[in-house]
């Protein structure tokens, strides 16, 4: 009887765990998440962030990576171009390819009221991590195709780019 009870309890725990896990929304890394896109499109404040792919520079940090600079993207056309570039980058990654490394050089913080959605993006490794508040929610997998559009906006804002700093060292 004791083994039967333990087995029943274990089964119940597994079923409850599976139910709780299923209740949490999951992101499919091969699809640009609709809720992320909506958060970016409806943001009251949209920041594009130039990152150094480690924390070794010190100073301001964005999810563990050194911030080289930030710019507010107020122009709706520029926002749309960046969002569309991300979406197309994910669509281009037909096989869900991602490298084992993670060297992010770009970030986005989209804020609506007191809620923020953060993206930490590594176009080199084909990965973007999604954070709601301080909690990581998932990832999606864009190719490097959006990177030139992101760099163009950062350069127009006269912000340093990580790759430019890395070439000098």
N, C-alpha and C positions, 0 to 999 in steps of 0.2 A: 504494500500500500504506500509506503514511504517513497519509493522510487516513482510510482505513478503520480503522487502528489507533486514531487519535485519536477517531474516532466511536465505536468499540467501548468505549474507556476512558471516554468521556463518558457513554455509555449505562449502563455498569457503575456509575459514580459516582452517577448519578441513581437507579438502582434501589436501591443501597445506602442512599442518603440517604432515599429513600421508605420503605424497610424499617425503618430506625432511627427515623424519625419516627412510623411506624405502631406501633412497639413502645412508645412513650410513651403513657400513658393521656391521653386528651383529654376535656375537659369540654364538654358541649353546653350553651351558655349559656341555652337555653330549658328546661332540665330542672334541678331541684334535685338536685345530685349525691348519689347514694346513699352514697358513701364519706364525703362531708362530713357528711351527716346522721348517719351511724353514728359519726363522730368526735365530733360534738356530743353525741349521746345517751350515749355511753360515756365521756365525759370525766371524769377524776378531779377536774379543776379547770376551771370554766367562768367566764370573766370577760366581762362586758359593759363596753365602753369608750365613753366619750363623747369624740368627737374634734372638733377645730377643723379646718376644711377647708383648712388650709395648715400650713406649719411656722413661720410668722412669730411665734408666741407663745413660741417657744423651749421650754426644759424638756424633759420626757420626750416622746419621739417613738414613734409606732406606724406603721411602714412609711412614714415621711416626713410624717406628720401629727401636729400637736400634741395631746397627751392632756390633756383637761380633768378627767378622773377615771375611776376604775375601780371596779367592784363585783363581788364573787364571787357567783355565782348558785348557792347550795347547794340551794335548794328545787326538787325534781324537777318540780313542777307549773309553776313559772315557766319553767324550762328548756324544758319541753315546749311551753308557750304560745309562746315565742320561736321555737323550731324550726318549729312548725306555722305560725306567721305567715309565716316566710320561705318555706316550701314553698308556701303558698297565694299569696304574693306572686308567685312565679315562675309558678304555674299561671294567675294572672290576666293575665300578660303573654303573651297568646296569639300575638302577632305578633313577639315578640322585640325590642320597641322599647327603645332606649337613646339617651340624649342624648350629644352629643359632649363635654360637660363632665364633670368628675368632682370633686365637692365632698363627700367623705365626712364624715359626722357621727357614725357608729357603727362600732364594731369588736367583734369577738368573738375571744377566744383560748381554744381548747379544748385542754387538755393531758391526755395519758394517758402516764404514765411520763415518758420524756425526749422524747417526740414532741409537737409542737404543730401545730395547724391554726389559722390566723388568717384572719379575714374582715374586709375593709375595705369598708364598705357605704355607698353613696350612694343613698338612697331618692329624692332629687331627680332624679337622672340615670338611675335604674333599673339600677344596676350594683352588683355585689358581686365583689370580687377575692378569690381564694383563694390562700393561701400555705401551703406545707408547709415548716416550718423557715424558712429565709431565702429560699427560692425560690418565685417566683410560678408557680402551676400552671394557672390559668385564671380563668374568671369565670362567673357566672350572673346572670340579669336579673330581679330582683324589682321589682314596682311599689312605689309608696309606701304601699301598704296596711299593711305591718307596722310602719311608723314609729310610730304612736301606742302600740302595745304596748311597743316599745323605750323610748320616751320615758317612759312610765308607770313602768317599772322603774327607769330612771335617776333620775327625780324622787323616787321612793320612797326611793332610796338617798341623796337630797339632793345629787346631783351636778349641776353646771351643764350646760346644754345650749347647744350652739353657736348655734342660732337665737336664743335669748334674749340671748346676748352680742352677736350681730350687730344685733339690734333697738336695743340701747342705744347703739351707735356710729353 
